[in-house]
């Protein structure tokens, strides 16, 4: 048991959730930047761009990418 009285069993799960969420955030921020780069911002509004990037397909890609990214970082974390 740790000094603060908590056993820390949920910490690996919490860390995994945070890391996966951060990878998904990076994925969507990259998509959002790309949405404005392609159109060069002419006539494109933020709500329109957000509507274009939040799709089921993009979410599936984000989840798969986040799972792969998390797995690679965990492998490297344990290896080194």
LINTATA-V576485 format. One record per pair of residues at least 24 apart in sequence whose C-alpha atoms are under 7 Angstrom apart, sorted by the first residue. I is the first residue (numbers start at 0). J is the second residue. Records with the same first field share a line. If there is no record, write none. Layout:
# LINTATA-V576485
I: J + J
This chain:
# LINTATA-V576485
18: 69
19: 65 + 66 + 69
22: 65
23: 61 + 62 + 65
26: 61
